[in-house]
Amino acid sequence: MKTQVRQTVATTPLEVQRSFKFKMRALLLAFVFMFASLSSFAHCDSYDGPVIKDALRALNQNNVQLVLKWIDPQQEKEIISLFNKAYSLKDGDKEIYSIVEKHFLENLVRLHRETEGEPYTGLKPAGSITPLVALADNSIAQNDVTEVISKVTNHLEQVLRERYAKVAELSKVKDNSVAQGRAYVEAYVQYTHTLEALEHLLHAPVSHSGGSKTGH
């Protein structure tokens, strides 16, 4: 005699609501942790990004090992040579050192971008990173992701609620006229594509540059 195993399914409105909230929170948390894991690569060409910070620290300490993690083994020879040249001029003429230091930084970032499969577009000034990326960097420095989770999940929940409310309202009048129908379609696309983008982010392989390795 076979024993049948029944799967418990949420049937009451309260159970359905709790199940939805649990699944949404899990989705939001997964999004946050993936975002945090990628954030250090999202601004590798800016002066307040991790690559240049490590490069300046390496020059201050005369320790090129601090920057080699940002490049591939076959690129090390070029970077070590540029590093040694820059460091040898560190205590000399300030104007000359500024030039060779920038040359070193530019090439380090350029080679790192090559490892990501991305083009080098120049060094970006400090302060060019987005607030969320800055928040992610701070969470790493503070060894605490609580603030990132709170702010990102709250923001994402707000966006989803607003887009849902808009499409739900327009769905009531979508058949009244072509104009209202098109307004509904625009809202529908915004709402569903937001969730589609989240789903793609959570399940697709992601490169260092923060983009999916597989395009549409």
C-alpha positions in Angstrom: 0.0 0.0 0.0 1.4 3.3 -1.0 1.4 6.2 1.4 0.3 9.5 -0.1 2.1 12.6 1.1 0.1 15.7 1.0 1.8 19.0 0.4 0.6 21.8 2.6 -0.6 24.7 0.5 -1.5 28.1 1.8 -5.3 28.4 1.4 -6.6 31.2 3.6 -6.0 34.8 2.7 -3.7 35.3 5.7 -1.6 32.3 4.8 -1.4 33.5 1.2 -0.3 36.9 2.4 2.3 35.5 4.7 3.6 33.2 1.9 3.9 36.1 -0.5 5.7 38.3 2.0 8.2 35.5 2.8 8.9 34.9 -0.9 9.2 38.6 -1.6 11.6 39.1 1.3 13.7 36.2 0.1 13.8 37.7 -3.4 14.8 41.1 -2.0 17.5 39.7 0.2 19.0 37.6 -2.7 19.0 40.8 -4.8 20.7 42.7 -2.1 23.5 40.2 -1.5 24.2 39.8 -5.2 24.2 43.6 -5.5 26.7 43.9 -2.6 29.0 41.2 -4.1 29.2 43.1 -7.4 29.4 46.6 -6.1 33.2 46.7 -5.7 33.6 46.1 -9.5 31.0 48.7 -10.5 33.3 51.8 -10.1 36.8 50.4 -10.6 37.8 53.4 -12.7 37.0 56.1 -10.2 39.4 57.6 -7.7 37.3 56.5 -4.8 36.9 53.0 -6.1 38.8 50.0 -4.8 41.4 49.7 -7.6 42.8 53.2 -7.3 42.6 53.1 -3.5 44.7 49.9 -3.5 47.1 51.5 -6.1 47.7 54.6 -4.0 48.2 52.4 -0.9 50.7 50.3 -2.8 52.7 53.3 -3.7 52.7 54.6 -0.2 53.9 51.3 1.1 56.1 50.3 -1.8 54.2 47.1 -2.1 53.1 46.2 -5.7 51.5 43.0 -4.4 48.5 45.0 -3.3 47.4 45.7 -6.9 48.2 42.4 -8.6 44.9 40.9 -7.6 43.1 43.3 -9.9 44.9 42.0 -13.1 45.7 38.7 -14.8 49.1 37.0 -14.4 50.2 37.8 -17.9 49.6 41.5 -17.2 51.8 41.6 -14.1 55.1 42.3 -15.9 53.8 45.6 -17.4 52.2 46.8 -14.1 55.3 45.9 -12.0 57.5 47.9 -14.4 55.2 50.9 -14.3 54.9 50.6 -10.5 58.7 50.6 -10.0 59.1 53.6 -12.3 56.4 55.6 -10.4 57.8 54.7 -7.0 61.3 55.5 -7.9 60.2 59.1 -8.7 57.9 59.4 -5.6 60.3 61.6 -3.6 61.5 63.7 -6.6 59.8 66.5 -8.5 56.1 66.6 -7.6 55.0 67.6 -11.0 56.9 64.7 -12.7 55.7 62.3 -10.1 52.1 63.4 -10.6 52.4 62.5 -14.3 54.0 59.1 -13.8 51.6 58.2 -11.0 48.6 59.0 -13.2 50.1 57.0 -16.0 50.5 54.0 -13.6 46.9 54.4 -12.4 45.5 54.7 -15.9 47.3 51.5 -17.1 46.3 49.6 -14.0 42.6 50.4 -14.5 42.9 49.8 -18.3 44.3 46.3 -17.7 41.7 45.5 -15.0 39.0 46.6 -17.4 40.4 44.2 -20.0 40.0 41.3 -17.5 36.4 42.2 -17.3 36.0 42.4 -21.1 35.1 46.1 -20.8 36.7 49.1 -22.6 38.8 51.6 -20.7 37.1 55.0 -20.8 39.4 57.1 -18.6 39.7 57.7 -14.9 36.6 59.1 -13.1 36.7 61.7 -10.3 35.9 60.8 -6.7 32.3 61.2 -6.0 31.1 59.7 -9.3 29.8 56.5 -7.8 26.1 56.1 -7.1 24.8 56.3 -3.5 23.9 52.6 -3.4 27.4 51.6 -4.5 28.9 53.9 -1.9 26.6 52.3 0.7 27.7 48.9 -0.4 31.4 49.8 -0.1 30.7 51.2 3.4 29.0 48.0 4.4 32.2 46.1 3.5 34.4 48.5 5.4 32.1 48.3 8.5 31.6 44.5 8.1 27.8 45.0 8.4 25.2 44.7 5.6 22.2 45.7 7.7 21.9 49.2 6.3 22.3 48.0 2.7 19.5 45.5 3.2 17.2 48.0 4.8 17.7 50.8 2.3 17.7 48.6 -0.9 14.7 46.5 0.1 12.7 49.5 1.2 13.5 51.3 -2.1 12.8 48.2 -4.2 9.5 47.6 -2.4 8.5 51.2 -2.9 9.2 50.9 -6.6 7.3 47.7 -7.0 4.3 49.0 -5.1 4.1 52.2 -7.1 4.4 50.3 -10.4 1.8 47.8 -9.4 -0.6 50.4 -8.2 -0.3 52.2 -11.5 -0.9 49.2 -13.7 -3.8 48.0 -11.4 -5.5 51.3 -11.7 -5.1 51.6 -15.5 -6.3 48.0 -15.9 -9.8 49.2 -14.9 -10.0 51.5 -17.9 -7.7 49.9 -20.5 -10.5 49.0 -22.8 -12.3 52.4 -22.7 -10.1 53.9 -25.4 -6.9 53.3 -27.4 -5.1 56.0 -25.5 -6.0 54.5 -22.1 -5.1 51.1 -23.4 -1.7 52.3 -24.5 -1.2 53.9 -21.1 -2.0 50.6 -19.5 0.4 48.7 -21.7 3.2 51.2 -20.8 2.6 50.7 -17.1 2.3 46.9 -17.6 5.6 46.7 -19.4 7.3 48.8 -16.7 5.9 46.6 -13.9 6.6 43.2 -15.4 10.0 44.2 -16.9 11.1 45.3 -13.4 10.4 41.8 -12.0 11.8 40.2 -15.1 15.1 42.1 -14.7 15.2 41.0 -11.0 14.6 37.4 -12.0 17.3 37.6 -14.7 19.8 39.1 -12.2 19.2 36.4 -9.7 19.5 33.5 -12.0 21.9 34.5 -14.8 25.7 34.3 -14.6 27.1 37.8 -13.9 30.5 39.2 -15.0 32.8 41.5 -12.9 31.4 44.5 -14.7 28.0 43.8 -13.2 26.3 42.7 -16.4 24.9 39.4 -17.4 27.2 37.2 -19.5 24.2 36.2 -21.6 22.3 38.9 -23.4 18.8 38.9 -24.8 
